[in-house]
Amino acid sequence: MTWQLKSLTLYGKQPGQVRSLEFNLGELNIVTGDSLTGKTSIWDVTNYCMASSGDSYPISAGKLREYVDVFAVQIVRGDRQLFVARPAARGTTPSPRLCLVFQQPGDLPLAAEQMQFTFTIEAARGLLAEFTGIDLSIRLPTTRGNTMAPSIRHALYFCIQAQNVVANPDHLFHSQGEDHGPRTIRDIFPYFIGAVDPEQAVQRAQLQRMKSELRNHERDLNQQESAAPASGQARALVREAVETSLLDPLSTDELTLDDALALLGTAASAPLPGLPEIPEDEDDPLATLSQERDRLRITFQQTRARLAELRSALRDRSEFLTQALDHRERLTSLSLLKVSPDTSVEACPVCNSEVTAPSAVATALRTDLEELNANVVHVSDDTPQIQALIDEQEELLREHRRALGANHDERNALEAGMREAARYRDTTLRAAAVRGRISLFLENAARYTAAPRIRDQREEMRAAIEELEDALGHDVQADRVNSSLSLINQKITAKARALVLEHSDAPIRFDLRHLTVVADTDDGPVPLKEIGGGQNWLGYHLAAFLSLHEWFIDHDRPVPQLLVLDQPSQVYFPADYKGTDLQPAEESDRTALLRVYQAIANTITTADGKLQVIAMEHADLEQPVFASAVIRRWRDGQGALVPAEWITAG
């Protein structure tokens, strides 16, 4: 006998905020309501409290994340009760510690101030597995070649049909679509249906470990062999040393490994042939020339810039002088304005006779002409100086060009010499490379000689493996799995016929290899994904899981006596369906849904209190098989998993 879910409790972020949802043990519990009332989160909270992985947070973004500080569940197994609580994530990082406290049956959830979060995720999983009845000493061989222990996380594969799985034609199990999900389900399935003999499980784990040790031993031997000095490689290195003048000419055909190693030791310390000695403090001539070229380029550009400025100034003065001279010629062309040292400002500009009241215009024109004459003289005086500066900068520019050309020629000559020197030093460089390989070969040889030898134990290990395989004999576990599945398949077939599913007249079986349900028809096997219709997909999921739980109960297997179904009516009705005002076309859908709940009720009755089913629904039927099982009705804004007063207060 194992556990069922007694309650789910939320602790708000404000003092005194506690919300508990009680469930009936050994019965069908239906929570029906509108969308976004938190029905799906009932499983998310349970999953989180069952020590879910520390790198994923199953609580969806929304009111639970915003207003809840701690999540808790109470699980009951016979006369034992366990309280499990886990703080909400900080950000998106799940809490790494949980609170687990054994209680007396019927005790209420702990108060917030009573909880102490002292269990790590691994420790919590161990205690939950023990409470579930899982044998922690069992080691199961896996398809990956190692072993693993069954855990509470493995048992939960059989306890949930999430909203995206409950009528999925491709996936029968929760998390079947994850990377390692299918392989893990196949590996743990024999244990949970009782096909694993504890003594044989120990022997199989031992066999798996011995095979792994044999593989590791063979790998170590191969590495040791590859590290051993090879005589062929040693002779090849001696030939290369001779070719690069590290050794005197000799024949390598008859060399032993020891002789070759001795010669290689001599070659490793031999000087490199043809390597010229270069003083350590000598400057790099090419770098010096490059720096000089950069300096000359900068100076050249600066000289060009100054020359351009001078030429621009000369052009501006020439243009001004031309215009000024033209203007002066126009003013003086008729000799109306005589400008000379003897000219009186009171003379008439026409007849040169004295006037008593001089003309203001004539006075202004005479003044302008005098200023113009002065400017012409000043500009004329500066022009030769600017021209001299231009000539000076042009000569300097020619000198820079000559210096750059000389630098370019010198660099070309130096690079040509360096290329010639590089060709000359090819032999030296090859000799250096050969000497490096020789040094590495000798280091590995010395390391191999100093390292302790690994004794070849392959024959003994293979003999021990064969002996253990003979002791295990025939694959009894495979026979037990097939035998158990044969009986489970009979249950699945009977439930499929009660649900009036397509192909249910044929034998129905659970395909462990592909993790699906198959109908063996006269025309061949028909897997679930090839059977059309959401009603059939839902029906076969339900038939398979109810049958598996009947088997777990009958054989006292360590799987929680709990099956959670998230919105099975989705294949029949829209999310806002409330069970009233049915159209004639919907009568058949309601009849089919009632058959689903009748099949669940019948299985619970047969289990005699050893199976608890929790269904989260949007449908709300008035028939007794459904209505009598409703424990919460969250509709029209009345009720939700997170109380409305928490939201208004927060």
Sequence and secondary structure as in RCSB ss.txt:
>XXXX:A:sequence
MTWQLKSLTLYGKQPGQVRSLEFNLGELNIVTGDSLTGKTSIWDVTNYCMASSGDSYPISAGKLREYVDVFAVQI
VRGDRQLFVARPAARGTTPSPRLCLVFQQPGDLPLAAEQMQFTFTIEAARGLLAEFTGIDLSIRLPTTRGNTMAP
SIRHALYFCIQAQNVVANPDHLFHSQGEDHGPRTIRDIFPYFIGAVDPEQAVQRAQLQRMKSELRNHERDLNQQE
SAAPASGQARALVREAVETSLLDPLSTDELTLDDALALLGTAASAPLPGLPEIPEDEDDPLATLSQERDRLRITF
QQTRARLAELRSALRDRSEFLTQALDHRERLTSLSLLKVSPDTSVEACPVCNSEVTAPSAVATALRTDLEELNAN
VVHVSDDTPQIQALIDEQEELLREHRRALGANHDERNALEAGMREAARYRDTTLRAAAVRGRISLFLENAARYTA
APRIRDQREEMRAAIEELEDALGHDVQADRVNSSLSLINQKITAKARALVLEHSDAPIRFDLRHLTVVADTDDGP
VPLKEIGGGQNWLGYHLAAFLSLHEWFIDHDRPVPQLLVLDQPSQVYFPADYKGTDLQPAEESDRTALLRVYQAI
ANTITTADGKLQVIAMEHADLEQPVFASAVIRRWRDGQGALVPAEWITAG
>XXXX:A:secstr
   EEEEEEEEESSTT EEEEE  TTSEEEEEE TTSSSTHHHHHHHHHTT  TT   S TTHHHHHEEEEEEEE
EETTEEEEEEEE  BTTB  SEEEEEEE TT     GGG    EEHHHHHHHHHHHHT  TT  EE TTSSEE  
 HHHHGGGTEE TTTTT SS  STTTTSSSHHHHHHHHHHHHTT   HHHHHHHHHHHHHHHHHHHHHHHHHHHH
HHS  HHHHHHHHHHHHHTTSS     TT  HHHHHHHHHHHHHS  TT     TT   HHHHHHHHHHHHHHHH
HHHHHHHHHHHHHHHHHHHHHHHHHHHHHHHHTTS S  STT  TTB TTT  B SS  HHHHHHHHHHHHHHHH
HHHHHHHHHHHHHHHHHHHHHHHHHHHHHHHHHHHHHHHHHHHHHHHHHTHHHHHHHHHHHHHHHHHHHHHHHHH
S      HHHHHHHHHHHHHHH S HHHHHHHHHHHHHHHHHHHHHHHTT TTTTS EEEETTTTEEEEEETTEE
EEGGGS  HHHHHHHHHHHHHHHHHHHHHTT SS SEEEEE GGGGTS TT  S S  GGGHHHHHHHHHHHHHH
HHHHHHHTTS EEEEEES    SHHHHTTEEEEEBTTB  SS HHHHHH 
